[in-house]
Amino acid sequence: MTPAVFVVDDDDAVRASVLNLLAAEGYDARGFAAAGAFFDVFDAFSGTEGLGTASCLVCDMHMPGPDGLEVAAGLARRGTGIPIIFMTGFGSIPMSVQAMKAGAMEFLTKPVAPEALLAAVRDALAADQAGLAARRELADLRQRHASLTPRERETMELVIGGLLNKQVADALGVSEIMAKTHKRKVMEKMGARSLPDLVRSAERLHITRTRSR
């Protein structure tokens, strides 16, 4: 599929120039003047199309409303991990350090040379291509977890917290046989072959462990 490059910059002229450059290279370039509009589109993209399409973000550091660092933080909360290329007209060493800590692959100072931007985009898309399998696995885990009943989710939290079958039964107020049944269903639905497998899946989903009642 055609790689997607998202461009977030409140400067209409800069945004149009970057989009034209990317489109000329054959990329699916999508432009936004503000972070909110970008996230509205990106959330839908990452849930379906993005599972099979490499993508990256070219983002201005200084914008009204959420700035570049806040956009990076928003992506981090979503767990997407797509590569970010920051652009700024006011570059400095402390700012570049901030950008890299926020997960940026590249930090470019405006006016950005077309060759430098295209090279950064190529590297970012190559990196994201390698992460597509991980994103698909995470999407599958989320679907599996969504298929659990409320009681099964409760059981999962207790099990990954290290509770034994009898302790799980006591916490749920059910028989030990019923607790084992819930646990077996959780393992089957989550595709876990062992308790460590289940724990790793829970960690990827940021599920909190319940250790006791």
C-alpha positions in Angstrom: 0.0 0.0 0.0 1.1 3.6 -0.6 2.9 4.9 2.5 1.0 7.7 4.3 2.8 10.9 5.5 0.8 13.2 7.9 1.9 16.8 7.9 0.8 19.1 10.8 1.8 22.7 10.4 -0.3 25.8 11.0 1.6 27.8 8.3 -0.5 27.3 5.2 2.4 28.0 2.8 4.8 25.7 4.5 2.2 22.9 4.7 1.2 23.2 1.1 4.9 23.2 0.0 5.6 20.0 2.0 2.5 18.3 0.8 3.3 19.1 -2.8 6.9 17.7 -2.4 5.6 14.5 -0.8 2.9 14.0 -3.4 5.4 14.4 -6.2 7.3 11.5 -4.6 4.2 9.3 -4.7 3.3 9.4 -1.0 -0.2 9.6 0.3 0.3 13.1 1.9 -2.3 14.4 4.3 -2.1 17.9 5.7 -3.6 19.5 8.8 -3.4 23.0 10.3 -4.0 21.8 13.9 -3.4 18.8 16.1 -7.1 18.2 16.7 -7.9 17.7 13.1 -4.9 15.4 12.7 -5.9 13.2 15.6 -9.5 12.9 14.3 -8.2 11.4 11.1 -5.2 9.5 12.6 -7.4 7.6 15.1 -9.5 6.1 12.4 -6.3 5.4 10.3 -4.5 3.6 13.0 -7.5 1.4 13.8 -7.9 0.0 10.3 -5.8 1.2 7.4 -2.7 1.8 9.5 -2.4 -1.8 10.4 -1.1 -2.5 6.8 0.3 0.8 5.8 3.6 2.4 6.8 3.3 5.9 8.0 5.1 8.8 9.7 4.4 12.3 10.9 6.0 15.6 9.8 5.1 18.1 12.5 5.9 21.7 13.3 7.2 22.3 16.8 5.5 25.6 17.4 1.8 25.8 16.8 -1.2 27.5 18.5 -3.0 25.1 20.8 -1.2 21.7 21.1 2.4 22.1 20.0 4.6 19.5 18.5 5.7 18.0 21.8 2.0 17.7 22.9 1.2 16.0 19.6 4.1 13.5 20.3 2.7 12.9 23.8 -0.8 12.3 22.3 0.6 9.7 20.0 2.5 8.0 22.8 -0.7 7.7 24.9 -2.3 6.0 22.0 0.6 3.5 21.8 1.0 3.9 18.1 4.7 4.6 18.0 4.8 6.1 14.5 8.0 7.9 13.6 8.0 11.7 14.0 10.0 14.3 12.1 9.9 17.7 13.8 10.4 21.0 11.9 11.0 24.4 13.5 12.0 27.8 12.6 13.6 28.4 15.9 16.0 25.5 16.4 18.3 25.1 19.4 20.3 22.3 21.0 18.0 22.1 24.1 15.0 22.0 21.8 16.5 19.2 19.7 17.2 17.2 22.8 13.6 17.7 23.9 12.4 16.5 20.5 14.5 13.4 20.6 13.3 12.6 24.1 9.7 12.9 22.8 10.5 10.2 20.3 11.4 12.2 17.2 13.5 10.4 14.5 14.7 13.7 13.0 14.7 17.4 13.9 14.9 19.8 11.0 15.3 23.6 11.0 13.2 25.7 8.6 13.6 26.4 5.8 14.0 22.6 5.3 16.0 21.5 2.3 13.7 19.2 0.2 16.4 16.5 0.0 16.8 16.5 3.8 13.1 16.2 4.3 12.7 13.4 1.8 15.6 11.5 3.3 14.1 11.8 6.7 10.7 10.6 5.5 12.3 7.6 3.7 14.1 6.6 6.9 11.0 7.1 9.0 8.8 5.0 6.7 11.4 2.3 6.7 11.4 2.2 10.5 7.6 2.1 10.6 7.4 -0.7 8.1 9.4 -2.8 10.5 6.9 -2.0 13.3 3.7 -3.0 11.3 3.8 -6.6 12.5 3.9 -5.4 16.2 1.0 -3.0 15.6 -1.1 -5.8 14.1 -0.3 -8.0 17.0 -1.3 -5.3 19.4 -4.6 -4.8 17.5 -5.3 -8.5 17.7 -4.6 -8.5 21.5 -7.0 -5.6 22.0 -9.7 -7.5 20.1 -9.1 -10.6 22.1 -9.3 -8.7 25.4 -12.5 -7.0 24.2 -14.0 -10.5 23.7 -13.7 -11.3 27.4 -16.7 -11.1 29.6 -16.6 -8.7 32.6 -16.0 -11.8 34.9 -13.3 -13.1 32.6 -11.5 -9.7 32.7 -11.7 -9.7 36.4 -10.2 -13.2 36.5 -7.4 -12.1 34.2 -6.4 -9.2 36.5 -6.3 -11.6 39.4 -4.4 -14.3 37.6 -1.7 -12.0 36.3 -1.4 -10.6 39.8 0.0 -14.0 40.9 -3.1 -15.3 42.7 -3.5 -19.1 42.9 -6.8 -20.7 41.7 -8.1 -20.9 45.3 -7.3 -17.2 45.9 -9.0 -16.3 42.6 -12.0 -18.3 43.6 -12.2 -16.5 47.0 -11.8 -13.1 45.4 -14.6 -13.8 42.9 -16.8 -15.5 45.4 -17.1 -18.7 43.3 -16.0 -22.3 43.6 -12.4 -23.3 42.7 -13.7 -25.3 39.8 -15.5 -22.3 38.4 -12.4 -20.1 38.9 -10.4 -22.7 36.9 -13.1 -22.6 34.1 -12.9 -18.8 34.0 -9.1 -19.0 33.9 -9.1 -21.5 31.1 -11.5 -19.4 29.0 -9.2 -16.3 29.5 -6.2 -18.2 28.4 -8.0 -19.5 25.3 -9.5 -16.2 24.3 -6.2 -14.3 24.8 -4.3 -17.0 22.9 -1.9 -17.5 25.8 -0.1 -20.8 26.1 1.2 -20.1 29.6 0.9 -17.7 32.5 4.0 -15.7 31.4 2.4 -15.3 27.9 -0.7 -13.9 29.6 1.3 -11.5 31.7 3.2 -10.2 28.7 -0.1 -9.7 26.8 -1.4 -7.8 29.8 1.7 -5.6 30.0 1.3 -4.7 26.3 -2.3 -3.7 27.0 -1.4 -1.8 30.1 -3.7 -3.9 32.2 -3.3 -3.4 36.0 -2.6 -6.5 38.1 -5.0 -7.2 41.0 -3.1 -8.9 43.7 -5.7 -9.2 46.5 -9.2 -8.2 47.6 
